[in-house]
Amino acid sequence: MLDKKILLCVSGGIAVYKAAALTSKLVQAGAKVRVILSESAAKFVSPLTFQALSRNDVYTDTFDEKNPNVIAHIDLADWADLILVAPATANTIGKLANGIADNMITTTLLAATAPVWIAPAMNVHMYDHPAVKKNISILASYGYGFIEPSEGYLACGYVGKGRLEEPEKIVELIIQNFLKNSSLKLKGKTVLITAGPTREKIDPVRFITNHSTGKMGYALAEAAKKEGAKVILVSGPVHLSPPAGIDIVNIESADEMYHAVMNNFDDADIIIKTAAVADYTPKVSYEHKMKKQPGDKVIELERTKDILFELGTKKRNQILIGFAAETENIEEYALKKLKSKNADMIVANNVKAEGAGFGRDTNIVTLFKRDGTKIELPLMSKLKVAHKIIEQIVVLPKDLESNENC
């Protein structure tokens, strides 16, 4: 749901506290959120709370024009991709059904051309009242969408239908709506992604590994899945739950990762190698635990297979993306890797930079393409980075075709 603009209209009721959680979860899902509070809603939760959660000004008064260059309720109505009224009280539903525009919410909604969703929340008997039912029916005939309230214990002490649907469910419904109505960029494509570290066994209790947590690879798997791809994730040992609906292959060593990747290579349209695969592995792996001995101990290492290089020599029409986690000479090493591995794009970062590198939820990367294009991305969440990478992968075939025709 990245970059979708949601206008959240909050009318007065005890369920306003859920609207605060809903605002937070929408922002976490990547939406841009603006909030209008009714006068009654502001008595339950202050505008400052919604301002902090949405990171935007909160609107409460039709006559409070925050920007002299625009008329606020018209500007908000034009801005939104989706308008959500949650919670929607019987009073607000009645006003909307009868064209009454006497506050910021109702005035904005009369000016709106974006889809409007209503999430009612009220006492079970109020929800069942013929007037409320009639007003809901009128709004439905206007094309308004409804998120039905759930059943359960209500603040008034009744048990029944009237609870505002849980924020997580509302967010999921919104995401599914945008996915359904968007052209999925990777529909029909198979994306093979590697993620996480490898462990190279010394003995049954010791191994050689690195600081990779798999967060970038798992974010890419989630982003590719959201764009309609079939995703195969080859994962080293990490403490992450894989995104729903993907095929996961769990491995431990570099050799296991090599074979897992090669087994799935022919079926893949796009290969994204984010895994931090060990360059060396112990030449001898001991069957029993090594005991301490006097003096130094030398462990002889041998090279592991260069998976990205192997893929570069075998690829036909596939798109191959590699990662370069460096500490110096970032561009020099990335361009060298791009050429030597026959990749179509290298995603490079400085793991020593603040906010980037292993274990963090954010990253700062630069994309180097085979046609010479260089795209620098600022500090952002790894999920946002993943979506940006997917956007560039989608246009890569056009870039490569134009490059070959030069």
N, C-alpha and C positions, 0 to 999 in steps of 0.2 A: 504494500500500500504506500510505497515510498512517494513522497511529494504530493500526495492527495490532500486537498484542502477541505477540512471539515468545519462547518459552522455549528457549534453546539449551543442550542437554546435551552436554558435551564429555568423551568418554572417552579413555583413554590410548593414544596412538600417535604416530608421527612426524608424522602429518597434522594434529596439533593446531595447528601454525603456520598452516595454512589456515583453521582455525576462527577465528583472530584476524582474518584478512582478511575472513572471512565476517561476523563481528560488525560490523566497520566498514562493510561494504557494505550490510548490513541497516539500520543506523542512517541511512546516507546516503539510503536509499530511503524513509525516513520511518517505519520501524518502531520500536516501543519494544521493546528487547531486554534480557532478563535471562539470566544465564549460570549454569549449574551445572557445576563442574569435578569430575571424579573425582580421587582421590588421585594416580593415575598420570598423569593429564593435567597436573596442577600441577607435575609433575617436568619436563615439556617446556617449558611456558610458564607464567609466574607468574600468579596471580589478579589481581595489580595491573594487568597488561596488559589483561585483559578488563574490569576495572573502568573503566579509562581509556577504552577503546573503546566500551563500552556505556553509560557514564555512570550505572551502577547498581552496587549491591553485588553481589559474586560469592559464590555459595554453594558450599561444599566439604564441609561436615560436617553430617550430619543433626541433631546435637545442638547446633549453633551457632545459636541462635535470635536473630536480629538485632532482631526486633520482639516484645516480650513479649505483645502483644495478639493475635497470630496464631501458628499452628503453621506453620512455614516451608514444609514440603513440601506441605501441604494448600493453603496460600495461593497458592503458585506454580502448582500444578496447576489451581486455580480461575481464576487470573489470565489464563492464556494463551489466545490464539485459535488458536495452532498450537504444537506442541512438536516441535522438530527435534533429533535425536540425530546429531551430526556432529563428528568422526568416530565411527562406531559400531564398536567392536572385536568380535571373535568372542566374547570373554568377556561383554561387556555384552549382546550379542544373545542369548547362551545363557541368561543370568540372566533377561532379560525374557520369553523364551519359556517359562521354567519357573517363573515367578512368584516368583523370589527377590528379596527387597528387603533388601539388606545395605549399601546406601550411599545417598547423597542422591539420585542420579539414579534408581536403580531404585525407591526408595521413592516418589519423586514421580510416576513414571510409573504405578505401580500405583494411585495416587489420581486419575489424570487422566481427564477425560471429553472433553477437546479432541482434535482429530485429532493423531496422532503420525506423524511421518515419520522414517524411518531411513536414514542415509547411510553404508553400510559402507565401511571402509577397512582393508585387511589384505593379507598376502602372497597371491599368486595361488593357491597350493595350499591355504592355509587357507580362502580363499573357496570353493574347489571341494570342500572336505571334506564328506562326507555329513552329519555332525552339524550343521555350519553351515547347509547347505542345508535340513535338516529344521527347524532353529530358525527360519530365515527363512520357511519355509512355514507354520509355526505362527503366527508373528506376522502374516503376511499374512491368515491365516484369522480372526485377531482384528480385522482391519480396519486394521492399520498400513499406511502407505504407504512405498514404498521409492524412494530415488534411487540407481540402480545405479552402482557405481563405474566409472570409465573405464579404458581400457587405456593402458599406457605403461610407462615405466621406473619401477620401484619402488625405495624406499630400500634394500631388502635386496639389490638388484642384479639381481633378476629383471625380465623384461619380460612384462607380461600384464595381466589384469584384476584390479584391486584398489586403484587410486588413488582417493582421495576426489575426487568431482566438483568442478570448479573453482567457487570462490565465486560468480563472476558468473552461471554457469549455474544454481546453486542459487537464488540470489536471483530470477532470471527465472522459474523454475518456481514459486516461492512467489507472486510477483506475479500470474502468470497464473492460479494457483489462486484467489486472492482475487477477481480480476476475473471469473472464470467463475462464482463463487458469489455475487457481489454483484449487486444490481440496478443496472445502469448508468444513471446519472441522465440522461444525454443521448443514450441510444440512439435512433436514428431522427431525430436533429436534425442540422441543418447549421449549423456555427458559422463565421462569417467574422471573422477577426482581422487587424488591421493591427499592424505592429511595426517598430521601428527608426527611423532618421532619413530624411530626404530630402536630396538634393543638388541645389541650384539652380545651374545652370551659368552662369558668367561668361564663360569662354572655354575652350578645350580643356584647360587645365591648372589652372584655378581654379574653385572653387564655394563656395557658402554652405551650411553644414550646422549641426548641433548635436551635443551630447554623447551622444545616445541610442545605446545598444548593442543594443537589441532583446531584452535578457534577460527582461524582464517579459512581453513579447508571446510569446516562444518558450516560456516557462514555462506561460503560459495555453494555448497550442496543445497542449503535452504533457498538461496536466491535462484539457483537453476531450476529447482523443483517448482518454485512459484511462477516461473516463466514457462511452465508446461513440459519441461524435459523429463525424460527417464534418467534418473541419476544413479550411478554406481559409485559408491564411496569406499575406497580401499583405505582403511584406517589403522594406523599404529595404535599402541596402547595409550588411551586418553581417558579423562574423567568427564566426558560429555555424552549427552543423550543424542543419538542421531535424529535428524529431522524426520517427521512422519512421512511415510510413503516412498522412501528410497531403499535401494538394495545396498546392504553394507557387507563388506568383506573385512573381517578383523585379522590382522597379521601382527607378528612380533618383529621379525628380523628383516633386514634389507633384502635378503634372498627370497623370503616369503612375499615381500612386496613386489619384487621383480616378477615373480611367477603369477601373482594375482593380477598385476597390470597387463602382462602379456596375454593372459587367458581371456581378458575382456577387451583387449585393444581392437580387434577386428570389428566388434559390434559398436564401437564408439565413433561418434561424429566429431566430438570435441574432447580433448584430454587436457585437464588442468592439474599440473603437478605442484601442489603446495607442500607436500610432505618434506620434512627435514630428514632425509635418508642418510644414514651413516656412510661416510666415504671409506671407512676401514672397518674390518671385523677381525677378531682374534683368529690367528691361523690355526690354533688348537683350542678347542672348547673342552674343558675337563668334565668328566662324568661325575666326579665327586668334588666336594668343596676343597679348594686349595688351602692348605695349612700354612701358617706363618713359619718362615724359615729364617735363620740368621742372614743378614746382608740384604742386598737389593734383589729385586725380581724384575726380569725383563719379559714383557709380553710381546710377542712378535705379531704384527698386524699385516693383513693383506687387503688389497683393494676390493671393494664391492663392485658389482656391475653398475655402470652409469646408466640409470634407467632413462633419463631424459635424452641422452645421446642415442641410445638404442631406439627409442621411439622416433627420434628425428630421422634415423636412417630407414625406418620401416614405413613411415607414414605415406599414405597415398593422397587422398583428398581430405584427410582429417585436419582439424585445426589443433595446433599444439601450443599450449601455454606453459611457460616455466616461471618459477619464482627464484629470486636471488636475494637472500638475506645476507647483507654485507655490513662491514664496520668502517670501510674506507673505500675511496675511488669507486663510488657506487655506479656512476654512468659508464666508466671504462669497463668494469667487470660485467655489467649487465649487457652492454653491446657485444662484448666478446662472447658471452654465453649465448646470446641471441643467434649469432652467426655459427658458432662451433656446434651448437646442438640442433641447428636447422629448425628453430622454433619460429612461431609466427608472432609471438609477443612474450616479453619478459616483464614480470611485475617485480620491481626492485624496491627494497627499503633498507634504511640504516637502522639496524636493531639497537644501536646505542642512542638513537634519538629519543627525546622525551615524548611519551605517548605512543611510541611505535615498538615493534618487536614482540618477542615471545611472551605469552601469558597475559597480555593486556587485552582489553575489550575494544581498544582503538588502534588505528594504524595510520601511517603516513607513507604513501607509496608513489612511485613514478612508473608509468607504463611506457615501455619501449617497443615500438612496432617495427616490423620488417621493412616497411616503406619509409622508415626514417622518422615517423611521427613520435613525438615525446609528449606525454600527458602527465602533468604533475597534479596529484590530488592532495588537498590539505588534510589536516587531522580530522578524522571522522570515525564513527563506529565501524567495526569490521564488517557488519552486515551492510552498511551503506557502501563501503569499499567494494564488497562483493557485488552489489547491484551495479556499481559503476563499471566493474570489470566485465560483467555480463553484457552491459550495453555496448562496450567496445568489441567484445567477441562477436556480437551479432553483426556488426558492420565490417568485421575483418575480411570476409570473402570479397566484398566490394573493393576494399583497400588493396587487397592482394591482386585482384584482377586488373585494377587500374595501374598498379605498379608493374605488372608483367607486360602491359601494353605500351609502356613508355619506351 
